[in-house]
Amino acid sequence: MNYYALLDETKQYVTSFFDKHANNKLVYHNEVHTENVVNAAIEIANHYRLSDQDYFIVVVAAWFHDIGYYFDPSHHEEKGAGEAAIFLKRKEVDEPVIQAIAGCIRATRLPQNPNSLIEKVVADADLYHLGTSKFTETNKLLRREFMALHNIDISKDEWRTKTIRLLETHQYHTDYCRLLLNDTKAKNLEKLRAKEAEKHPEIKNVLPVVAVAPPPEKQKQKSLLPENEEKAKQKNRPDRGIETMFRITSANHQRLSDMADSKAHIMISVNSIIISILLSVLLKNLEQFPQYTIPAMLLLTISLVTIVFSILATRPNIPKGTFTQNDISERKVNLLFFGNFFKMSLDDYTSGMLQMMDDRDFLYRSLIKDVYSQGVVLGTKYQRLRISYNVFMYGLIVSVVAFAIAAIITV
């Protein structure tokens, strides 16, 4: 089954549905929200490198997860699952896949309780906005929609209390969203708590205590001391955000590397087939068709050069695999890359790692070196891969023109 073609049909069906069933009351659970959830689901799914089938299940569930609001807002998950099943059965999708999509849609029901990874991906995608800077805007839309659907007036204070309760009880189910969104979600919660404290001073004591800045004179005196400046910097450094940045960047580099390897494999396979055909068919018959000698040799050379650059793009470069105590003392070695330690003993490597973990600056420098090294390797890999594609693309054009000229001359 061509899942990607069916995803395009799903998108067309759902967007067409929204156009035909416009509802002014649904200012949040509409096409815009659905597209945001789909984009979040794709982002999370790509991080976990889901199979084609699981990727299809996640994205289709994201498209249909809130379509039930246009039928029955109180049971929109079940209605959404039902609408998805009707559409997918017409497309002759297997029943287990349809049931998996229904399970992902039901996983968005509050309180969320997803079981499988794909259900967790859809559940986190649905509430992705809780950990973004757009939270305040979307929360206002949700309040407007709630009042319109239930024909009641709910005060800002009451809505804020409900939202605080939601943020306090909610948790992301995937490691990716926890690392990426928890910090911002916590900030959004603190903003709401601060407003709640302003409106209700009597609950101020139960809220987290916020450190009060010292008087300007003391602050100025402290700032003169280098150690205090350093402590302030260390304290204000967003450790979670930094770790998330390194994790996501490294994962992105790995995906780009896998993509490059896949593209190189395609070029090697295609040109190997071309060379095989040339050697087994055309070159044996050059005595009968001498006019094709130059075009055939040209195509053979182009395919060979393409293969060479594709192999160079994927050929590994292994360092010496050792390090010295002096390298660790001077923080020159990156112990996060296997090429720098694979010939060392476990005891030496463990000792080096423990020293790095005890030294915050050494650790972050090693992470920076690791990301930088990955980027350098990726740059070289993609440069060679680009040369391979250019040689193949332009060379193929020249070869076809050469064969055409040879055929015209023969006639």
Protein Blocks (a to p, Z undefined) as FASTA:
>chain_A
ZZklmmmmmmmmmmmmmmmmgcfklmmlpmklmmmmmmmmmmmmmmnopafklmmmmmmm
mmmmmmmmmmommlmmmmmmmmmmmmmmmnopafklmmmmmmmmmmmpccdddfblmlmm
mmmmmmmmmmccklmmmmmmmmmmmmmmnopacdfklmmmmmmmmmmmpccfbfklmmmm
mmmmmmmmmmmmmmmmmmmmmlmmmpccddddddfklmmmmmmpmklmmmmmmmmpcfkl
mmmmmmmmmmmmmmmmmmmmmmmmmmmmmmmmmmmmmmmmmmmmmmmmmmlmmmmmmmmm
mmmmmmmmmmmmmmccddehiacfklmmnopacfkbmklmmmpcfklmmmmmmmmmmmmk
lmmmmmmmmmmmmmmmmmmmmmmmmmmmmmmmmmmmmmmmmmmmmmmmmZZ
